[in-house]
Amino acid sequence: MEKVRLGLIGDNIAASKAPRLHAIAGRMRSVEVTYDLLVPAEQGAGFDELFDRCAAGGYRGINVTHPYKERAAARVGIESSLVRVMGAVNTVVFGPGGGPRGFNTDHTGFVAAWRAAFGAARPGPVCQVGAGGVGKAVAFGLAALGAEAIRLLDLDRARAERLAAALREARPETKATAARSLEDAARGARGIVNCSPVGMVGHEGTPVPRGLLPGAGWAFDAVYTPVETRFLADAAAAGLETLSGYELFFEQGADGAEIFLGGAVDRSRLRRALAEPA
């Protein structure tokens, strides 16, 4: 059986289900996958040093998660003009010659998860909290799905402004702005989106007070550990349709597995196997 070594670079990733997803996907293609969780602080290295170790250490590829997706984009060749504009990469392939190649399966994964949940419906005006790595992928996904307006809010206002400008350049038909307050961003929004780490294990809480949720139609949380976040629970209680970060995790993971393994993966079979007890 062919053997493939993969890994994930990120902080706060102990609860990640990625090792199991990629091991199952590998078995489905008769490949033995090892998948390492690589936290820079635990490895005694910064992101760049750890990235270089992986490139030189027999890894076929790596995934990259919070907070390193933008830094990864600076280390790789990117074929997709859209991903170059995003400036965020979550999937890297190391290959002979030409240097590492970068992909953004958060973007493709979010679009696939949206369409599976909501079909051809358009997102409407959207309030999005978080303009970092996953925020870029989701915002460009929302624009591709036909969102008429995307109001971005981030603790780093300049980062929200840069993302809004990139969206306007790539998708002039989408009104993208950096909001001055959460209340302004949520007012009249059809969708409420969390692309911040608030709500994940180690960052408990919710990014949006429940009082701002009534009147919206749907909510998405990029957080998937835990799957049922306080934000999504509040949204469901307010009558919103909800889309879990698990769906993004699954779709981006399946896209990544196909890139790493060089062929299609049976997603229905992968989903069933991943749902079984470990």
DRENTI-442849 format. One line per 5 residues: number of its first residue (from 1); for each residue x, y, z of C-alpha. Coordinates in nm, 3 decimals. Layout:
<sites>
NUM> X Y Z | ...
</sites>
This chain:
<sites>
1> 0.000 0.000 0.000 | 0.128 0.345 -0.091 | 0.218 0.559 0.210 | 0.153 0.934 0.228 | 0.250 1.174 0.504
6> 0.031 1.481 0.563 | -0.004 1.733 0.843 | -0.191 2.034 0.977 | -0.018 2.350 1.099 | -0.225 2.564 1.334
11> -0.292 2.670 1.690 | -0.552 2.510 1.917 | -0.599 2.206 1.691 | -0.600 1.918 1.941 | -0.970 1.850 1.875
16> -0.935 1.851 1.496 | -1.106 1.570 1.307 | -0.879 1.621 1.007 | -0.644 1.326 1.087 | -0.936 1.084 1.081
21> -1.092 1.231 0.767 | -0.769 1.202 0.571 | -0.689 0.856 0.703 | -1.033 0.733 0.592 | -1.003 0.904 0.253
26> -0.664 0.740 0.208 | -0.796 0.392 0.284 | -1.073 0.447 0.031 | -0.801 0.493 -0.232 | -0.574 0.217 -0.097
31> -0.328 0.467 0.050 | -0.193 0.460 0.405 | -0.211 0.819 0.530 | -0.035 0.951 0.839 | -0.154 1.296 0.940
36> 0.032 1.496 1.203 | -0.102 1.784 1.413 | 0.171 2.049 1.416 | 0.138 2.339 1.661 | 0.430 2.578 1.614
41> 0.464 2.656 1.986 | 0.470 2.285 2.072 | 0.723 2.216 1.795 | 0.954 2.489 1.923 | 0.944 2.669 1.590
46> 0.776 2.960 1.419 | 0.542 2.904 1.128 | 0.805 2.957 0.858 | 1.055 2.720 1.018 | 0.790 2.455 1.067
51> 0.670 2.499 0.709 | 1.027 2.447 0.586 | 1.064 2.136 0.801 | 0.754 1.987 0.640 | 0.874 2.077 0.292
56> 1.204 1.902 0.355 | 1.076 1.624 0.579 | 0.888 1.385 0.354 | 0.542 1.541 0.369 | 0.337 1.523 0.051
61> 0.139 1.819 0.172 | -0.007 2.007 0.465 | -0.322 2.184 0.563 | -0.293 2.524 0.731 | -0.544 2.669 0.974
66> -0.588 2.963 1.212 | -0.394 3.188 1.233 | -0.151 3.102 0.952 | -0.349 3.090 0.626 | -0.239 3.433 0.509
71> 0.123 3.360 0.594 | 0.102 3.034 0.400 | -0.015 3.222 0.091 | 0.316 3.409 0.088 | 0.513 3.082 0.083
76> 0.360 2.906 -0.216 | 0.290 2.931 -0.585 | -0.080 2.987 -0.651 | -0.226 2.898 -0.990 | -0.576 3.033 -0.924
81> -0.605 3.408 -0.982 | -0.899 3.415 -0.740 | -0.696 3.255 -0.460 | -0.413 3.501 -0.528 | -0.659 3.788 -0.478
86> -0.788 3.625 -0.156 | -0.438 3.598 -0.018 | -0.516 3.295 0.197 | -0.420 2.930 0.152 | -0.528 2.629 0.357
91> -0.392 2.343 0.144 | -0.031 2.308 0.033 | 0.124 2.039 -0.184 | 0.499 1.981 -0.184 | 0.618 1.834 -0.510
96> 0.937 1.774 -0.703 | 1.036 2.090 -0.887 | 0.856 2.421 -0.896 | 0.818 2.466 -0.521 | 0.508 2.421 -0.305
101> 0.166 2.489 -0.457 | -0.120 2.646 -0.263 | -0.497 2.602 -0.281 | -0.797 2.734 -0.091 | -1.044 2.453 -0.031
106> -1.221 2.664 0.235 | -1.360 2.864 -0.057 | -1.473 2.568 -0.266 | -1.587 2.387 0.048 | -1.806 2.673 0.166
111> -1.973 2.709 -0.174 | -2.043 2.334 -0.182 | -2.179 2.335 0.175 | -2.407 2.632 0.099 | -2.549 2.472 -0.216
116> -2.608 2.141 -0.038 | -2.802 2.321 0.237 | -2.980 2.598 0.048 | -2.972 2.499 -0.318 | -2.979 2.786 -0.564
121> -3.095 3.044 -0.307 | -2.889 3.361 -0.287 | -2.745 3.472 0.048 | -2.893 3.823 0.043 | -2.723 4.099 0.244
126> -2.477 3.940 0.488 | -2.319 4.049 0.815 | -1.983 3.872 0.852 | -1.772 3.877 1.166 | -1.407 3.797 1.092
131> -1.195 3.894 0.791 | -0.893 3.666 0.841 | -0.798 3.353 0.649 | -1.129 3.166 0.657 | -1.316 3.497 0.644
136> -1.158 3.574 0.308 | -1.256 3.235 0.167 | -1.614 3.259 0.292 | -1.660 3.621 0.180 | -1.546 3.538 -0.172
141> -1.775 3.235 -0.158 | -2.070 3.454 -0.059 | -1.992 3.686 -0.348 | -1.976 3.392 -0.590 | -2.316 3.277 -0.460
146> -2.467 3.615 -0.541 | -2.471 3.799 -0.207 | -2.589 4.152 -0.284 | -2.400 4.304 0.009 | -2.133 4.185 0.252
151> -2.074 4.396 0.564 | -1.747 4.297 0.725 | -1.649 4.343 1.087 | -1.309 4.256 1.235 | -1.114 4.358 1.544
156> -0.855 4.481 1.293 | -1.062 4.731 1.096 | -0.787 4.775 0.836 | -0.805 4.404 0.760 | -1.182 4.429 0.702
161> -1.126 4.729 0.475 | -0.864 4.540 0.272 | -1.097 4.245 0.225 | -1.385 4.472 0.126 | -1.164 4.641 -0.133
166> -1.049 4.305 -0.274 | -1.410 4.190 -0.301 | -1.517 4.507 -0.480 | -1.232 4.467 -0.727 | -1.304 4.101 -0.799
171> -1.684 4.121 -0.775 | -1.800 4.477 -0.854 | -2.163 4.365 -0.840 | -2.127 4.286 -0.467 | -2.147 4.582 -0.231
176> -1.867 4.501 0.014 | -1.801 4.736 0.305 | -1.618 4.743 0.637 | -1.886 4.806 0.900 | -1.828 5.047 1.187
181> -2.024 4.839 1.438 | -2.186 4.499 1.474 | -2.525 4.669 1.503 | -2.471 4.845 1.168 | -2.354 4.524 1.003
186> -2.649 4.319 1.131 | -2.921 4.573 1.057 | -3.136 4.436 0.774 | -2.900 4.143 0.710 | -3.045 3.823 0.568
191> -2.743 3.619 0.677 | -2.523 3.633 0.988 | -2.180 3.471 0.953 | -1.907 3.399 1.207 | -1.557 3.360 1.067
196> -1.383 3.456 1.390 | -1.244 3.202 1.642 | -1.504 3.306 1.901 | -1.701 3.000 2.003 | -1.438 2.736 1.938
201> -1.283 2.526 2.213 | -1.060 2.760 2.411 | -1.242 3.072 2.286 | -1.583 3.024 2.442 | -1.864 3.270 2.385
206> -2.054 3.403 2.087 | -1.955 3.670 1.835 | -2.310 3.802 1.795 | -2.546 3.881 2.087 | -2.875 3.696 2.049
211> -3.064 4.025 2.040 | -2.921 4.101 1.694 | -3.036 3.773 1.539 | -3.417 3.806 1.503 | -3.514 3.923 1.157
216> -3.232 3.743 0.977 | -3.300 3.429 0.777 | -2.990 3.214 0.813 | -2.664 3.182 1.006 | -2.331 3.012 0.941
221> -2.052 2.944 1.188 | -1.708 2.851 1.052 | -1.625 2.701 1.394 | -1.675 2.323 1.405 | -1.515 2.231 1.739
226> -1.767 2.213 1.894 | -2.015 2.144 1.614 | -2.302 2.299 1.811 | -2.180 2.644 1.906 | -2.362 2.892 2.125
231> -2.395 3.122 1.823 | -2.576 2.856 1.617 | -2.793 2.755 1.913 | -2.899 3.118 1.959 | -2.964 3.150 1.585
236> -3.180 2.837 1.577 | -3.376 2.959 1.880 | -3.438 3.287 1.696 | -3.585 3.095 1.401 | -3.290 3.118 1.162
241> -3.185 2.832 0.937 | -2.835 2.727 1.038 | -2.533 2.592 0.855 | -2.269 2.429 1.074 | -1.896 2.470 1.038
246> -1.880 2.090 1.024 | -2.016 2.109 0.670 | -1.736 2.345 0.571 | -1.485 2.119 0.746 | -1.613 1.814 0.559
251> -1.630 1.970 0.213 | -1.293 2.147 0.235 | -1.139 1.829 0.375 | -1.277 1.617 0.093 | -1.151 1.871 -0.162
256> -0.811 1.866 0.005 | -0.798 1.487 0.012 | -0.862 1.476 -0.361 | -0.576 1.721 -0.417 | -0.337 1.527 -0.192
261> -0.433 1.184 -0.328 | -0.470 1.280 -0.691 | -0.818 1.146 -0.753 | -1.185 1.155 -0.660 | -1.313 1.049 -0.319
266> -1.662 0.899 -0.266 | -1.804 1.172 -0.042 | -2.114 0.985 0.069 | -1.902 0.692 0.181 | -1.648 0.926 0.346
271> -1.924 1.107 0.536 | -2.075 0.782 0.664 | -1.738 0.647 0.775 | -1.645 0.971 0.949 | -1.975 0.966 1.141
276> -1.905 0.621 1.285 | -1.748 0.596 1.633 | -1.371 0.625 1.619
</sites>
